[in-house]
Amino acid sequence: MPLKFVRPAIQRMAGYTPGEQPAPGTRIIKLNTNENPFPPSPKVMEAIRNVQGEQLRRYPDPNSRAFCQMAAKVLGVEPEMIITGNGSDDVLAFALMTFVSPGAVLAYPDPTYSLYPVLADLDEVKTAPVPWLDGWKLPIDALVATKANAIFLANPNAPSGTAVPVDQIEALAKRYDGLVLVDEAYADFADGNCIELVNRYENVVVSRTLSKAYSLAGLRFGFAIGQKHVIAEMNKAKDSYPCDAISIAAATAALADQEYARKTWDHIKRERFRLTTELTRMGWCVIPSQANFLFATVPGGRGKECYEHLKSKGILVRYFDKPGQRDKVRISVGTIEQDDELLALLRAM
Ligand SMILES: Cc1ncc(COP(=O)(O)O)c(C=O)c1O
């Protein structure tokens, strides 16, 4: 029996399906949700230890100014061009609320991050998924033709790991009146990013997360970069205190330690290359990735079997039970040791 006091939009929707999160302490190699395989910088742990009781007694800074100053320095923008949230999922949620009215349209190339249609359902926004062109190329004409109020573009994309060149995104932003939100959750593992476009196009907003590149998925900290007057509008739609005092201190320390983060990115890129090469040798078809994961077709189309076999042996990868994806698995890049174990199991399979 449907509950009469629940909004029909909520009753109709299924909600987001997160990747499996085994209970803490379970001995498992976790390569299913694109976490960074390395721990956060020791400076992050130190910043957390240094948080004072007084900082917890009081409300946190609603605008995470310490973080915005640090991020502005690292990215070469101004602090007022940055807004923070409780993970980039939160940033995406209040971006949608800011730019797309109920009943209006959100477009995105498809397949992509499965949270976008969930956020749209929550806000009673219509969706216009537009198939990628062959070779995961950006369908600019078709996206513009949707006449959507906003376009969400994950770049690099999930689950494919592919990235479209910045000049293609610029071409889209030029031809389109609505907002182009470039979700750069994985940009630190890629060859390019769209930060520079933000200065030139007021309809471009870039979102980032500390979950992947800074090993802080458990902290929940994300942010967006846009022109000051655009960020000021988003500021009205965000939660009053989206980031707590501990996460602001930790996230600020993480961005300050670029040297540590970059070492993890270099490792992940080297391992990404090694995994791609080894899997290809074993007859897998691997989509060239610009992210910290691979989306690859299992020989014989045995996607589900592969996922289940690995799980039974203590390695979690992601399997999407969706049309066009059932012959594939998505594998987050791990440490050398984790990837060695994965490859040994796959060779034996
Ligand atoms: C494309 C994309 N954007 C955003 C996120 C969410 O990041 P966060 O942990 O900051 O909410 C993910 C997580 O998997 C993702 O794949």
The ligand as an SDF file (V2000), in Angstrom:
LIG
                    3D

 16 16  0  0  0  0  0  0  0  0999 V2000
   31.2430   10.8050  -12.1040 C   0  0  0  0  0  0  0  0  0  0  0  0
   31.1220   10.8650  -10.6200 C   0  0  0  0  0  0  0  0  0  0  0  0
   30.7920   12.0170  -10.0440 N   0  0  0  0  0  0  0  0  0  0  0  0
   30.6730   12.1290   -8.7090 C   0  0  0  0  0  0  0  0  0  0  0  0
   30.8770   11.0410   -7.8860 C   0  0  0  0  0  0  0  0  0  0  0  0
   30.6310   11.1780   -6.4010 C   0  0  0  0  0  0  0  0  0  0  0  0
   31.6460   11.6960   -5.7020 O   0  0  0  0  0  0  0  0  0  0  0  0
   31.5050   12.0600   -4.1590 P   0  0  0  0  0  0  0  0  0  0  0  0
   32.0960   10.9210   -3.4060 O   0  0  0  0  0  0  0  0  0  0  0  0
   32.2680   13.3130   -4.0020 O   0  0  0  0  0  0  0  0  0  0  0  0
   30.0480   12.2570   -3.8420 O   0  0  0  0  0  0  0  0  0  0  0  0
   31.2210    9.8210   -8.4280 C   0  0  0  0  0  0  0  0  0  0  0  0
   31.4290    8.6570   -7.5410 C   0  0  0  0  0  0  0  0  0  0  0  0
   31.6140    7.5520   -7.8850 O   0  0  0  0  0  0  0  0  0  0  0  0
   31.3500    9.7150   -9.8390 C   0  0  0  0  0  0  0  0  0  0  0  0
   31.6520    8.5550  -10.4180 O   0  0  0  0  0  0  0  0  0  0  0  0
  1  2  1  0
  2  3  1  0
  2 15  2  0
  3  4  2  0
  4  5  1  0
  5  6  1  0
  5 12  2  0
  6  7  1  0
  7  8  1  0
  8  9  2  0
  8 10  1  0
  8 11  1  0
 12 13  1  0
 12 15  1  0
 13 14  2  0
 15 16  1  0
M  END
$$$$
